[in-house]
Structures are given as structure tokens and as C-alpha cells.
Amino acid sequence: RDDADATTVVGPGRCLRRQAIPGEGVSCAALADCDVDGAFAGLRCAGLVVGPPGFCDAGFHVGTFTVTSLSDGEPLLLQGGGVVPVVVSGLSTVATDVALELFLTAGALSSLRVTLTNPLGTVVEVSPRGAPGDELFRYGAGATVTGFPADEPANGTWTLTVDDDAGDTDVTILDLALRIGSTDD
């Protein structure tokens, strides 16, 4: 369900038998801190986007979401900019970490501004207008998106927006994956 509208189903959930995992909630500053010598197996360091320290959290609180046409190998073509909705479902209530893996090409990036909007409407800039070149790559550590409050919903429709100042730039999205880490509120 989309928490903003309890009558709208946005996708399937995950049924889990929830038991406490030793080490859950322990402070961490890096991914390795949650699995030192296998002590807290199955945990990840969450919440580092909001700022250290993070906290050890169960790995099943993470999901990766994409757009169907890209999963089928078809690029997305946006003439003069546009929006791409990504439906996120089956996670815990609030987002702790957000990463956007993205590969797009354009005649020129300089007229484009790329933003990501969460289900509550908070907008974070991913790439500012005036960027050089004609390709935008966001992978690995460079995929992290900062600026979303840690108390806003993870589930619902996230929106990638490509705003074109020129109004006629051909934009091709070749890869887009939204990875959300979440935890219970």
C-alpha cells in the first residue's frame, strides 16, 4: 500500500517471519562493521546517507526496482525531457538509504536537470543543469542519493524527472535501477 493513500495498492509485499537478529540496531560506520568475523551475519549498515553513525539492519529491508521496458532491454526515449515513474513495494515503512543507478545519453547534458522525487513529494537533485558532456553515469558509490529525510515512506511511486531547458533535447535512458534500503518506523 501507498501509506499516503491507504486505498491504493501499488504492488506486492513480502511475507516474512520476523525474529530479532543478533546485532540489529548496533551502531556502524561502514558495511563491514555489521559482519565482523560473521558475528552479525545477514545485516547491513543502514542509514549512512543521513549521516554517521548508521545502524545494523536486516538485509531483507533492501529492494531494487526498475522500469519494465528497461528490464526487457528496450531503452526509454524522452524527447525534451519527461518523467519516469518507478513503483517501490514490499519494503519496511521508511527509507534509510537511496541509490539511483542511471545511464542516460543526450545531445548535451548542459540543458538538463535530473531529479528524483520520493512518494511524499520530496525532490532531490541528481544532476544539476550545466553538466558537461553527453552521457550521465551513476554507479557504485556515485549512485548514492542524499537529501531525503529518514522519516519519509519507502513504498509508493518514486519519480525520476529529466527537465530540459532547451525543450528539444533527445534523451535516451539505457539503464535505471532504484535501490532503496528501509527500516520499520
C-alpha positions in Angstrom: 0.0 0.0 0.0 1.0 3.6 -0.5 1.0 5.0 3.0 -0.2 8.4 1.7 -3.5 6.7 0.4 -4.5 3.5 2.3 -6.9 2.5 -0.5 -4.3 2.3 -3.3 -2.4 -0.9 -3.9 0.9 -0.2 -5.6 2.4 -3.7 -5.7 3.0 -7.0 -3.9 4.5 -7.1 -0.4 6.8 -9.7 1.1 5.7 -12.1 3.9 8.4 -12.6 6.4 8.6 -14.4 9.7 10.1 -11.7 11.8 12.6 -12.6 14.5 15.2 -10.4 16.1 18.7 -10.8 14.5 21.6 -10.6 16.9 23.3 -7.2 16.3 20.3 -5.4 14.9 20.4 -1.8 15.9 24.2 -1.8 16.8 25.9 1.4 15.6 28.1 1.1 12.5 30.2 3.4 10.2 30.8 1.1 7.3 29.3 -2.1 5.7 31.9 -4.3 7.2 31.0 -3.2 10.8 27.9 -5.3 10.7 29.5 -8.6 9.8 32.8 -8.6 11.7 34.0 -12.2 11.5 30.5 -13.3 10.8 29.2 -12.1 14.2 26.2 -10.4 12.7 25.6 -12.4 9.5 22.8 -11.1 7.4 23.0 -7.5 8.5 23.9 -4.3 6.5 25.0 -0.9 7.7 21.9 1.3 7.1 21.3 5.0 7.5 24.7 6.2 6.4 23.1 8.6 3.9 21.5 10.5 6.7 24.9 10.6 8.4 27.2 8.5 10.5 26.7 6.6 12.6 24.5 4.2 10.8 22.8 1.1 12.4 23.0 -2.6 11.6 19.8 -3.7 10.0 18.4 -6.8 8.3 19.3 -7.2 4.6 15.8 -8.1 3.6 14.9 -4.4 4.1 16.5 -3.6 0.8 14.9 -3.8 -2.7 16.0 -2.9 -6.2 13.3 -1.6 -8.6 13.4 -0.8 -12.3 11.2 0.1 -15.2 9.6 -2.8 -17.2 10.8 -1.7 -20.6 14.4 -1.4 -19.4 14.1 -4.9 -17.9 13.1 -6.1 -21.4 16.1 -4.4 -23.0 14.2 -1.5 -24.5 15.7 2.0 -23.8 13.4 4.8 -22.7 13.3 7.7 -25.1 12.4 11.2 -23.7 12.0 14.0 -26.3 12.5 17.3 -24.5 12.6 15.7 -21.0 10.0 13.8 -19.2 9.2 11.8 -16.1 9.7 8.1 -15.4 7.7 6.5 -12.5 9.3 3.7 -10.5 6.9 1.7 -8.2 8.5 0.6 -5.0 6.7 -2.0 -2.8 7.3 -4.7 -0.2 9.8 -2.7 1.9 9.5 -1.6 5.5 7.9 1.7 6.2 10.6 4.4 5.9 13.6 4.8 3.5 17.0 4.8 5.1 19.2 4.7 2.0 18.6 5.6 -1.6 20.8 4.8 -4.6 19.9 5.6 -8.2 21.9 3.7 -10.8 21.4 5.5 -14.1 22.9 5.6 -17.5 21.5 8.2 -19.9 22.7 9.8 -23.1 21.6 13.2 -24.5 22.7 15.6 -27.3 24.0 17.7 -24.5 23.6 17.4 -20.7 24.1 21.1 -20.2 20.4 21.9 -20.7 19.2 19.0 -18.5 18.4 18.9 -14.8 17.7 15.4 -13.3 15.8 15.0 -10.1 14.4 12.1 -8.0 11.1 12.6 -6.1 10.0 10.2 -3.3 6.4 9.2 -2.7 5.8 12.0 -0.2 6.9 14.6 -2.8 10.4 15.5 -1.5 12.6 16.4 -4.5 16.4 15.8 -4.6 18.6 16.9 -7.4 20.6 14.1 -9.0 22.4 16.1 -11.8 22.3 19.9 -12.0 21.8 21.9 -15.2 25.0 22.8 -16.9 26.7 19.4 -16.6 29.3 18.8 -19.3 29.3 16.1 -21.9 26.5 13.9 -23.4 26.4 10.9 -21.0 25.4 10.6 -17.4 26.7 7.6 -15.5 25.8 6.9 -11.8 27.1 3.6 -10.5 28.8 2.2 -7.3 29.4 4.8 -4.6 28.4 7.5 -7.1 24.8 6.2 -7.2 24.0 7.3 -3.6 21.4 10.0 -3.4 21.5 12.2 -0.3 18.8 14.7 0.9 15.8 12.5 1.6 14.6 12.7 5.3 14.9 9.4 7.1 11.3 9.5 8.2 9.6 9.5 4.8 7.9 6.5 3.2 9.9 3.9 1.2 6.9 2.4 -0.6 5.0 4.1 -3.3 5.8 5.7 -6.6 9.2 7.4 -6.9 9.7 9.7 -9.9 12.8 10.4 -12.0 12.4 13.7 -13.8 14.5 14.9 -16.7 13.8 18.7 -17.1 15.1 20.0 -20.4 15.7 23.8 -20.5 16.1 23.7 -24.3 12.8 21.7 -24.7 14.1 19.6 -27.6 16.9 17.5 -26.3 16.7 13.8 -27.2 17.3 11.8 -24.0 17.8 8.1 -24.0 17.8 6.2 -20.7 19.7 2.9 -21.1 19.7 1.8 -17.5 17.8 2.8 -14.4 17.7 1.0 -11.1 16.4 2.4 -7.9 17.8 0.7 -4.8 16.0 1.5 -1.5 17.1 0.5 2.0 14.3 0.7 4.6 13.5 0.1 8.2 10.5 0.0 10.5 9.3 3.4 11.7 
